[in-house]
């Protein structure tokens, strides 16, 4: 049992209702001092440290392989206690600002046709402790405590299909007794799981939300993203309107641009219609190639091989969106050199 995902009050309960200040002390050792062994907790009595050691190690997962792209993006492969592998990414936003991109599952069950993680299938959910451990392992790569400025849950898996661990990790990293990160420093990216958006609205209304839209045309989205069947675009939009009404946060719509598939005049019109009444940004992401991606059967009967659009197509689509008054941000190839870009995360079994 890990206590890395336990609040000070929960740690006190684990200590069989010892003094409340001990729970706070241990929590601070874990999340402020960032110790990696129980014996480093010098102001905790030795018998208590022994009891903690019997619960297991401080960290159940460990660094396996670290790769660095030419743009400074670092991808970390992590070995979990059961031998499964996940990947997390450290993004450099400036000279001294870093963002941690964290995974919430081993593999993914959502089946998005353009995403490498989907080729793994779903293996299991991560615990909140395993999510938090990714953050601290990345922070070590970034130079130590306090070096990571923000967190995006955009790694392997659908965060809202592991909502309890997601919510707990946000709460622990945001706890004033520990890392004390503002909720505005977290972004949750979803393929469009409506019930998860509703829960986030209730529990963490100040957390930022990103939605993988890809297309606002029902038939095309259904071919690319199976979530469209259970959470079609009208219900997704209503959930976004309600989310925005609660927290007032601007929503990011992630639009992966696929050559010959989702940049037609009809696509432009459907995006304009979908974004009406929403405060949002469009992150326009040219598809990042990945091996093992199968062709897609489209609603018009075509079988399309996924491909990256040329720069002129990207610029023209962005320009047309901007003419509609939308704020568009182009996301180009960051981390692609080590297969750490959007949609490229996946692991193979260890040899």
N, C-alpha and C positions, 0 to 999 in steps of 0.2 A: 504493500500500500504506500503510494507516494503522498507526502504531505505538501508538495510544492504547489498544489492547487487548493490548499485549505486556507480559510481565513484565520486570523488570530483567534477568533472564538472557537472555531472548529479544532484548531491545534490544542487549545486548552482542554477541550472535551477528550481528545485523544490521550492527553496526559492524565486522564482520569480525574478531571476537575481540579487540577492543581491551580496555583495562583494565576489569575487572569494576566498579570504582567508577563508571565513566562511565555504565554502564547504570543504576545506582542513581540517579545524579545526574539523568539525563534523565527517569527515571520520576518522581522527586520534582518536577521542574519541571512535568511534565504533570499530576500528580494532587495535589500539595500547593500549589505556587505557581500552578497553573492558567493557565499561559501560553497564548496563542493564536497565537504565531508563534515560529519557531525562533530568531530573532535576540534574543529576550528571555532566552535561556539564557546569561547573561553569563559563567558559569565553564566553558562548553564551548568548546573551541578553534574558531575560525572555519572551518577546513577540515571539521571534523566537523559543524558546523551546516549547512554547504553540502551535505554528503552527506545529512543528514537532510532538507533541503529538497527534494532530488531524489526522495525517496520520496513526496512530496505534501504538502499543507497539514496543519497540526495537526488541524483540524476539516474534515471533508468535507461536513457538513450545516450548515444555518443556519436561524435563526428566520425564519418567514414572517409569521404573524399571531398575535397574542396577544389573548385575550379574557378578561374578568374578570366572574364572576357576582356577584350581590348578596351571596352568602354568603362571598365572598372566594376561591372556587375559580377558578383560572386555567387556561385551556386554551391550549396552544401548538401551532400548526401548524408543522411543520418540513419544509423542502425537503431532500431527499437529493441526493447528487451526481448521480444519474441522472435527476433531475427528479421522481421519485415523492414523494408526500406522506404523512406520518404525523402522528398527534396524540399528545401527552403532556399530563399533567394535574398541576398543583401543588395539593395539598390542604392547607389550613391547619387544623391540629388544635388550636391554642391560640394564645396571644399570640406565642410565639416558636418553635413547633414546626411543621414542614412534612413532608409525605409526598410523594414523587415517584411518580406512576403512569406506568409506562413501557410502551411497545409493543415487541413482539418480531417482528412481521411487518407487511408492507404488505398489508392485507386479512386474510382468514382463510378457511380451507377447511373449518371444522368444521360450518358450516351451521346453527347454533342458530337456531331460527325466531323468537326474540324479540329478537335482537341486530342492531343496525344495521350493525355491521362485517361481518356475514355477507353483506349485500347487495352488498358490493364483490367478493366472491369472493377467491381467493388470488392475489396478484401475486408476492411473493417474500419470502424470509426477510431479516431484518436481520443485519448483521454485529455482532459483539460491540462493535466500535468505535462503530457507529451507535446501539446501545443505551446505551453509556456517554455518548455525546455528548448524548443526551436528558437524562440526569441533570445534566450540567454546564450545559446551557442553562436547565433549570428552576432550578438552584441560583443562577444569575445573577439570575433573576427574583425569587427568594426573598430576595435581599440579599447573596449572596456565599458564600464557602467556609464550610462547617460549618453552614449554615442548614437543611439537610435532615436530618431525624432518622431517616427510614426510607424504604424502597423497596418498592413493590408492583408486581409484574408482572401488571397487570390491564388494560393498555391494549389496543390492537389486536393481534389474533392469539392463537394458542394457544401459550404458552411452550414446552410440551413437544414441539411439532412443530418447534422450532428449538432443541433442547436444547443443542447444543455452544456456540452463541453465548450462550445464557442462562447456562450454567455458567461460561463464560469471563468474562462481565461481572460475575457475583457474585464470582469470584476476584479480579478486578482491583480492584473497588471495596472489597473486603475486605482487600486486601494491606496488611500492616503498614507497608510502605515508603511507602504512599500515603494513600488516604482512610481506610483502616483501619476500615471499618464492620463491626460484629459480625454474624455470620450470623443472629442473632436479629432483626436489623433488616430482614431481607428476607422478603417473602411472595410465593410463587408461586401464582397462581390458574390452575386447569386446569378444562376441561370434563369431565375424567374420563379422561385418557389414562393407562392403567395402566402401560405400559412406562416412561413418563416419571416417574411416581411412584416406581417401583422404582429408577430411576437416581438420582433425587434422594435417596432413602433411602441409597444407597451413597456418593454423592459429597458431599452437603451435608445431613447428618442434622439439623443444628440450624436449618436454614432453615424458616420457617413455611410451612404448606401450606393453601391454600383450595381448595375444590372446589365447582364450580357444580352443585348437586344438582338444584334446581328441582322435582323430584318424585321420590319413591322408589317409584313405581308403574311397572313395566316398560313397559306399553303407552303410557302417557301420556308417559313420558320418551322413548320411541322416536319419538313423533310430534313432540316438541319439540326433541330433541337426537339427531342421527344417530349420535353417538359411542356411544350405548347399544347399537347393533348389534354393534360390534366389542369393546366393553368393558362388558358388561351389569353391572347392579347387584351381583350376588354377587361378581364378580371385582374390581369397584371396592372393595367393602367389604373384601375380603381384602387388597388392596394397602394400604388405609388402616390396617388392623390391623398389618400388617408394618411400615409406615412409623412408626407410633406406637411399636411395640416397640423400634425402633432408636434413635429420638431422644427419645421421650417427650413430644413437643410436642403441645399441644392443637390439634386440627384445626378449621378454620372451614368450615362447610357453608353455601354461599350459596343462598338460596331466593328466587328471583324469583317474587313472587306475581302470578298472572294471573287476572283476573276470570272466575269461572265455570269454571275449568279445574283448578286444583291446590290447592283449599282445602276439599275435602269431608271427611267423617268417615273415608273410606277413605284419603285422603291423610295425615291425622293418624296413623292406625294404622300406615301404611307407614313414615312418618318415625320413629315410636317404635321399630318393629322394626329399621330400618336403623341407628339410632344405638345400639342395644344393644351393649355391649362397646367403644364408642368414647368417648374423652374429646373432646368437641367443643362448639363454640358454633354457634348458628344465626344467621346474618345474614339477617334477613327484609327483603327489598327489594321494595316495591311497584313494579310494572313502570313503567319510564320510557318514555313514548311516543316513537316515532320514525317518521318518514315512510318509505314504501317497504317496510313490513313486510306480508307477505302473510298472508291467513287460514290457519289450521292445520286440517288434516284429522285429527280425533281418532279413536281406536279404536272409539268407540261410534257412528260414522257422522256425527257432527256436524261442521259446518264452523264454526270459531270465529274471529271477529275478535278480535285481541288488544286488551285494554283494561286500564286501571289499576283495581284494586279500590278500593272506598270505604274510608274510615278505620275504620268499624265492623268490616268484614270483616277488616282487618289486625289490629286490636286483639283480636278474638275468636280468630283463628288463633294469634296470639302467646300469648294467655292459655292456650289449650288445650295448646300445646307446653310452656309453663312448668309446667303442672300435672303433666306427665310427668317433671318434674325437669330439663328441658333449659334451658340458658342461652340466652336469645333477645335479640338486639340489633336494634332497628329502624333501618333505614337509609333516611332520607327525603330524596330530591330534591337532594342536594348536587351542585352544578354543573349542574343541569338548565337553568338560565337561559342557558347558552352551549353546550348539548348536550354537556356533559362528564360527565354522570352515567353510572352503570353501564349498559352496553349501547347507549350513544348515539354512540360514537366512530366516525367514518367520514369519508373525504375524497372530494372530487371532483377530476377532472383539472384542473390549472391552466390558466387561459385565457391 
